[in-house]
Amino acid sequence: MRGKKVVVVDDSAFMRKLITEFLSSHPELEVVATARNGKDAIEKIKKFQPAVITMDVEMPEMDGLDALGYIMEHMPTPIVMLSSLTGAGVETTLRAMEKGAVDFVKKPSGTISLDLHRIKDELIEKVLAASKANLRPVIAADYPASTHKATLRAPEKRSLAAAGASVRKRKSNRSLVVIGTSTGGPRALQKVLTQLPKDLEAAVLVVQHMPPGFTKSLAQRLDSLSAIHVKEAEDKETLRNGTAYICPGNFHLKVKEQGMTLAVNLDQSPPVNGHRPAVDVMFESVSEVTGFDKVAVIMTGMGADGANGLIKLKETGNVHAIAESEESCVVFGMPRAAIATRLVDCTVPVEHIAQKILEYIG
């Protein structure tokens, strides 16, 4: 007997057929119904109560975003969005992630992708992961209303640090924060980055597993909400305090020392454990940097990316490691793997990660 019931939602009969065939080929998945738009999907979901839903973004009558909002409010169910790589499609997909979608898969060639087989394995993997997702943090999410670039300043930094344990004495005049995340990451990043003050005395490097074309829009969205500057990383640019650099999709993010400063080094060397960007690659590169206090953060995501890199970081420098706790993770895979190394200094819910970062950098 198959364990995971799936409802497939797409306005194209051809796409519904292909997606159904792909998912049904896996022994743990059973497509119990298909729907042609959001309104039809809601009725099918009420009837079949699936473990997971695949949802097209652009559909007539009721689109994927509106359907997602209704579903998450009235009958929360893990949803994997299917998105085309257009300007509007990217923005809508990011809004879907904010509203509760667990993950998304990029259609390889537009709304009707005849080459959909190219993402078959990825689709199956993400649907399986979504079926095990923890929706509690998604449903309960309550981002602060005051997260605007002009509102978070030095007093907030001091109050955040004072709220926790005593701040350690810094061993260096320079600090660097590195963050790795995957499934559920855009929401987690929003929670963390919007709590960091404008005068943060560290640069922040971020690897979020995401395909090309989405990371720039994610950075722009987070920049509009955060006191710190958030941007997509560019090759050879110098790292600056108070700025978060998100690795572009399909590149690895490394750093190079240039005198007293650090510069971004992007490359397209082979994927590591199936990922490019890979958290392990960024962590390992940062492990070779001297003269910096480092804070490594591993948040929600499936798999184990970041665990091996954390080992390298801890072997070579002054590093404090933070893992997101299971209660706030959408998927606890990456933090669990990091914790298993026994090198994590603290495990906290996502809403306390910014506070811990500030404590560690002083």
Secondary structure, 3 states (H helix, E strand, C coil): CCCEEEEEECCCHHHHHHHHHHHHCCCCEEEEEEECCHHHHHHHHHHHCCCEEEEECCCCCCCHHHHHHHHHHHCCCCEEEEECCCHHHHHHHHHHHHHCCCEEEECCCCCCCCCHHHHHHHHHHHHHHHHCCCCHHHHHCCCCCCCCCCCCCHHHHHHHHHHCCCCCCCCCCCEEEEEEECCCHHHHHHHHHCCCCCCCCCEEEEEECCCCCCHHHHHHHHHHHCCCEEEECCCCCECCCCEEEECCCCCEEEEEEECCEEEEEEECCCCECCECCCHHHHHHHHHCCCCCEEEEEECCCCCCCCHHHHHHHHHHCCEEEEEECHHHCCCCHHHHHHHHCCCCCEEECHHHHHHHHHHHHC
